[in-house]
């Protein structure tokens, strides 16, 4: 299993009239956290694109527990539980400073060849990186 954490403070423009973080922004926070984890593994979007790989999202499931607020420090935990194949699954937990669970989410992306736009198996260089981590 691979885990990582990413922290941020919601901006004023990310809250709604109820002063809660607008629900769609959690998707962005999870995407940022996923990218930061991949960056730490030397698999950021620049590296992937140089290797003609993109990772489109094919599903995103989110469960809201409690709201986050403007300028509150929140932590996004990203979890990869299994070696990717064609599909690549991520889990997320977002918690506030009191360690209260705010959301749980799951996202699935697919390895896709930039040229053909077709799904493909995990590229060997990525598989080698993950073998070291698991």
C-alpha positions, -999 to 999 in steps of 0.1 A, spaced: 0 0 0 12 35 -8 0 65 11 7 102 10 -7 134 26 -13 168 11 -24 199 30 -42 230 19 -64 258 31 -96 265 11 -97 299 -5 -126 324 1 -138 318 -35 -142 281 -28 -169 284 -2 -206 288 -8 -232 310 8 -235 286 38 -197 292 43 -190 256 35 -164 245 9 -185 241 -22 -190 203 -28 -173 202 -63 -141 216 -49 -133 184 -31 -128 167 -64 -101 193 -72 -85 188 -38 -84 150 -45 -69 156 -79 -42 179 -65 -34 152 -38 -32 125 -65 -8 146 -86 14 153 -56 17 116 -47 26 108 -83 51 137 -84 68 122 -53 71 89 -73 86 108 -103 54 102 -123 39 137 -125 18 147 -156 49 160 -174 67 127 -172 36 108 -182 29 130 -212 66 128 -223 59 90 -224 27 95 -244 5 85 -214 -26 103 -201 -47 93 -171 -84 102 -177 -108 97 -148 -134 70 -155 -151 71 -121 -152 93 -90 -173 84 -60 -175 107 -30 -192 106 4 -196 138 23 -194 135 61 -188 171 74 -181 204 57 -148 221 55 -146 259 59 -127 288 45 -90 290 56 -93 258 77 -62 236 73 -73 203 58 -53 172 50 -60 150 20 -47 114 25 -42 95 -8 -41 57 -8 -31 33 -35 -40 -2 -22 -30 -24 -52 -7 -25 -81 -23 -8 -111 -30 -28 -143 -50 -10 -169 -71 8 -143 -55 27 -115 -74 31 -83 -70 59 -57 -88 64 -23 -89 97 -5 -98 108 30 -100 145 38 -98 155 75 -97 189 93 -72 200 120 -92 182 147 -87 150 126 -125 148 119 -133 129 87 -149 153 62 -151 132 30 -141 98 17 -137 93 -20 -125 68 -46 -112 76 -81 -104 53 -110 -82 64 -139 -70 45 -169 -37 44 -186 -43 57 -221 -20 61 -251 -20 97 -262 -18 89 -299 -44 61 -302 -66 73 -273 -70 36 -263 -65 21 -229 -33 2 -223 -16 -19 -197 5 -3 -171 38 8 -188 68 -12 -177 87 19 -163 57 27 -141 53 -9 -130 90 -9 -120 84 22 -98 54 6 -81 72 -27 -75 97 -8 -53 69 8 -34 47 -22 -27 
